[in-house]
Amino acid sequence: MFFINYLDRTAISFAGPNGMNTDLGLTAAQFGFASGVFFIGYIFLEVPSNMALHRFGARRWLARIMVSWGIVAALFAWVQNVEQLYILRFVLGVAEAGFFPGAILFLSLWVPAAHRSKILALFYLAQPLTTVIGAPLAGALLGVDGVFGLEGWRFMFLVVAIPAIIVGVIAWFYLPDRPGDAKWLNRDEQQWLTVALEKEASTKTSGAKHGGGLKAAFTNGRVWTLCFIYFGFIYGLYALAFFLPTIISGFEAQFGTKFGFLERGLITAIPYLPAAVFLYFWSRDAQRRGVRTWHIAAPAVVGGVSIPVALYMGSPAATVAVITVTACAIFGALPNFWTVPTRFLTGAAAAAGIALINSFGNIAGFAAGYVTGWLKDASGSYNLPMFVVGGLLLVSAGLMVALSRRAPAPTADTADQLPQVH
């Protein structure tokens, strides 16, 4: 599901420099705004959507989200002007609202905290692997002109939208809401998992029984700090996702090289394969030691320093190598970050808190697209926008360290779960 989700929301990054921007007459700022306006629609309905998932269950709500976003994503194949592009990106965000925080909440209902870092790492692997597989796939589809009378970039939008509809229908019939509903677990396994999760929920400090829900999440200082930390991570993630294909297309003017659609797709995929490997082993280390502050803050520092440096390299190979370091850093931090909020939130408070944090991430997704494009138009290059990305990642690292120093001392039961300063 996450693989399809990330592919559909970033398909515009492949279409833009490969025909769409020319056909629709887009400037870099207009392309950036179209990329980012998706997150405005997402933000408006994210918290209500996640509360609806908590009420109606993951099976029905995630299936509804996937089918609706698949239908909207397919309509991009027939967009005719920039206004229609803005509207469709906004509506796509509305349709997708709640998917990611819903998936995080869903995993917290299935996986005890001691094992959650490992499972989140496997879940997050879908994101870099989407580009590893999706970029060459998009490159191949972009070269297919004339099917159903569509240009290559329009045909690509249509093809990548269909899996969301198919998987959404499958989820409606086969996705169990809780361990007790899973037919592939025997009765003893269902009971063990249910008891373990109930025992864990009873030890948390914020939840429905403490007057929880929206109030518990919205008045929690740690939740707001996590919102700002996540803002920096997601700003970096989407600045890279939306503009890396464009930067690679610019190699022709910068270095005098020329690449076809498929070659550009393969080059775009290069940073994400090492990132997937690094994410897996970095999270395994966090699982083995317990999630420490440096599992989150150290990659942010590396990403913050490396991303502006990338644009000063003297060749395409060196540029892609440094961008690879940035991608490794961002993807290494994210799954470990998401183990933090569910350590002290549960029930409706967890649903609201996760959605609130992810809403800040979506604001960053909008800002990353629009601000990067606007700064590129204003300055004439991507150097200044990448310095902004680096600065925000460094701020996130600093806030993560500050949060861990101010957090209450962990109890014996949670000492292996809360991030520690080391």
N, C-alpha and C positions, 0 to 999 in steps of 0.2 A: 504493500500500500504506500509506504513512504517513498519507495523508488519511483512509483508512478506519480506521486504527489510532487516530488521535487522536479521531475522531468517536465511535467506540464507547466509548472509555474516559471521555469527557467527556459522554456522553449523559445521565448522571445529573444533571448540572448544569442541564439543561433540564427534565428530568422533575420534579426536586425542588420548585421553587416553582410548578409548574404542574399540581398534582394529586397527585403521589406522596407528598409530605410529609404532606398532609392525609389521604389514604387510608390510609397506614400509620402515622399518628400520630407522626411524627418530630420531635424537637427539633432545634435548629441543631447541637448537639454530635453527636447521632446521625446526622444527615445528613453532617456532616463526617467522622465515623468511617467511615461506609459509603463515602464518596468515597475516603478515604485507605487503607482496608484492602486495596484493590486492590494497592497497592504492596508490602504485606507478602508476599503470594503471589509477586509478581514478583521480590522481592529473593532469596527462598530459592532460586529456580531460575535466576537470571539468569546467574551465572558458569558453572554446568554446561551451561546451554543454549547459551551462546556457544562454549564449548569443543566441544560437540556439532556446532555449525554448522561450526566449523573442521575437524572430522573428517569429517562426512558431506556437507558442501557446502551452499551457500546454497539451491539449488533445492529440495532435498528438505526442509531444515529450516524455511525460511521458509514453504513451502507447508503443512507440518504445523502450524506456529504459527497461521497465518491460519484454517485450517479449524476448528481446535479452539476458538479464541477466538470465531469466528462462531457456533458451536453454543451456547457458554455465553452469549454476549450475547443470543441469541434467547430464552433461558429467563427473562430479566428481565420479559418480557411477562406472566408468570404468578406473579410473586413475591407473597406474601400477607401477610408481616409483616416486622418489622425483622430478626429472626434470619435468615430466608431471604435477605434483602437482603445482610446481612453475608457469609453463606456464598458467595453467588453472586459478590459483588465480589472476595472472596478467590480463588475458583476462576478468575475471569476473569484475575486477575493471574498465577496459575500458568500458564494457557494461553498468555498473551501473553509470558511471560518469555523474554527473549533477542531479541525482535524488533528493538528499537531499536539495541542495541549490535551485533546481527548485521547490520543494515542499514549501520551506520557501517563495520564491518569489511568488508562486501561492497564498499562504495564504494572503500575503500582498496586492494582487490584489483584494481580496474578503472581507477582514476584516479591518474596520477602527482601527487606533492605539489604541483608548480607550478600545477596546475589544480584542486586539491581544494577550495580555498575557494569557487570559483565553483560547483562541482557541489554542495557542501554547502549553499550558499545556495539553489540551485534545489530541493534536497531539503527544506530547512527551510521553503520557501514553502508547502508543504502544510499546515503547522501553522496559521498565521493564516488561510489560505484555507479551511481546514476550518470555522472559525467564520464566515467571511464567507458561505460557501455553506450550511454546516450549520445555523447558527442560524435563518435564515429557513425552511429546510426543516423543522427540528424544530418551529418555531412553527406551520407549516402542518399538520404531522402531529398536533401536540398538540390541534388543533381538530377532529380527525376522531374522533368518539366512535361506538362501536357496531360497527365492522368486526370480524368474528369474535367479537362480544360483548365486545370489549376497550375500556377507556377510552382516551382519546387518548394519554396518556403511555405506556401499555402498547403500543399500536399503534406508537408511534414507536420504542420499543426493538426491536420485531420487524423493522421495515422497515430500520433502519440496521444490523442484524446481517447481513442476507443478503448484501451485497456482499463481506464478508470471506470467506465460503465460496466464492463464485463465483471471486474473484480468486485464492484459494489453490489451487483446482483448476487454473486457468490457469497459475499459476506452476510447478506440478509438471511440466507438459508443455513449457513454453516458456522458463523463466528459465535462461540459461546461467550456470554457476558462475564461469568465467574467460574472459578474452578469447579463448583458444585454442578455446573451445567455441562461440563466437558465429558463427552461420551468416551474419549480416548484415555481418561484416567479411571482406574478402578476405585471402588468405594473407599478403601484405606488411604489411597493417594489423595483423593478429594478431601477427606476429613483432615489429614495431616496438614495439607496446604491451607485449608480454611482456618484451622485452629492457629497456625503460625501467624497468619495475617491478622487475625482478630487480636491475638496477644500483642503483636507489634503496634496495632492501632491504639490499644489501650494505654501505651506508654508515651504517646505523642502529646505535645503541649497545646496544640491548637486544633480544634475540630468542632463538630456540631454540638457535642455535649457541653462545650465551654462557651456556648453562645455563638459558635463558629460561623460558617458560611462567609458571606461577603465581608461582614464587619471584622471577623477575626483575621482575614487576609489583608484587608485594606488598611488596618490600623497596626500592622506588624512592620516594624522598622527593618527587619531582616529581609522581608519580602521586597520592600522598596529599594533597598541596597542591591539586591539580586536583579531587580529590574534594570538598574543603571549598568551593572556589570554585563548583563546579557545584551544590552543595547550595543555596547562596543563590539562584542563578538559577532553579532548578526550584521552590524554595519560592515565589518570586514568580510564576512562570508558572502554577502550579496554584492558588494562592490566588486569582488573577485568574480562571482558567478555571472553577473550581468555584463561586465566589461572585458573579461579576459578574451572572449572570442573577438571583440572589437580591437583590443590591443594586438592580438595575433594577426588580425587582418592588416594592421598598420605596419607590420614588419616589412611589407613590400616597399612602403615609402621610406621607412627608417633605415633599413639595411639593404635594400635593393633585392630582396628575395621575393619569389612568387610561389604561392601554394594554391592548389585546387580545393574544392569543397571538402573532399574526404581527408586531404592532408591537414587542412585547418582543424577539422574535427579531431583527428588523431593527436595533433599538437595540443589542442585544448584539453584532451584527456590525460596527457602526460603527468601534470602535477597531482592529479587525483588518485592515481594508482599507488604511489608511495604514501600518500595521505591516508588511504584506506589501511595500508599495512601498519603505518605508525599508530593510527587510531586504535587498532586492535591490540597491539602490544603495549601501548601506553595505558590503555584501560585494563589490560591484564595485570600490569604492575600495580595500578590503583586497587584492583580487586585483591591482590596478594598482600599489599601493605595496609589497605584501608585508604580511602580517598583523602589525600593530604592537600593542603592549600597549594603547594607547588605543582600538583598535578593539573591545576587550573591556571594559576598565575604565571608559571614559568613559560608555557607555550604562548600565552598572551604577550609576554615581553619579546619573545623571539619573533612572533608574527608582527608586532609593532615596529621592530627594527628592520626586518627584512623586506617588507612590502614597498617602502619608498626606495630602498636600495635597488630593487629589481629593475626599475626604469632607467638606471644609470649604467647598466651593463652594456658591453660593447658588441654583443652578438645575440641572435635569437636563442642559441643554446644556453648561454649564460643567463639571459633573462628568464627563460623557462625554468632553469635550475633554481634560481633564487625564489621565483614564485612557488616552486614546489615546496621549499622550506616554509613559506607562508601558509600554504594549504595544509601541510602537516601540523603546523602549530594550531591553526584554528580548529581543525577537526579533532586534534588531540584533546583540546580543552572542553569541547561541548558536551560529550556524554558524561564526563565527570561532573561538570557543572550541574546537570539535571539530577544528580543524586542528592543535592543539597536541600532544595525546598521540601521534598517529601520526607526529610528527616524530622521536621518539626511541624508539619501540617498534615492533617488527615481529613477524611470525609468531605463535606461541602467546602470547608476552608481550603483543602488541597485543590479542589476543582477550581475555586475562585482564584487562589494564589497562583497556581500554574498558569491559568489563563491571563492573569494580570501581568505576570513576568513575560509571557509570550507576546502580549500586546505591545509591550515596550520593544521587544524584538521586531515586531512588525512595523512599528514606527521607524526603527532603524532600517528596515528593509525599504521603506518608502524613501527615507532620507538618503540612503546609499545610492539608490538609482537616480533620484532627481539632483541631489547636490553634486554627485560625481559628474553627471552630464553638464550641469550648469557651470561648474568650475572649469571643466574642459573647454567649453565654449568661451568662457571669459579669459582663460589663461593661454589657450592654444595648445595645451598638452595635458597628459594625464599625471604629470609629476606632482602638482599641487594637490589634486584629489587623493593621491596615494599617501601623501604626508598626513592628510586628515585621517585616513584610515589607520595609519600607524599610531597617531596620537591617541585615538579613541581606544585602541587595543591596550596601550600602555596605561591609560586611566582605568580600564577594567581590571588590569593586573593589580594596580594599587588599591582599588576598592576591595578586591578579593582578599588581599592581605589584611586590610583594615577590618573587614568583616570578621575574619577568623580570630583576630586579636580581641574583638569586643564581644564575641559570642560567649554565652555562659559555658562554664566548664562542663564537659560531657559527663553523663552518668556512666556507671560501669556497663550498663546494657547498651549504651550507644557510643562508647568510646571508639569502637572500630568503624563507626558510621559517619561521624561529623568530621568535616575537614579540619586538620590540625596544622599549626605553624611548625615547620621544620626547616 
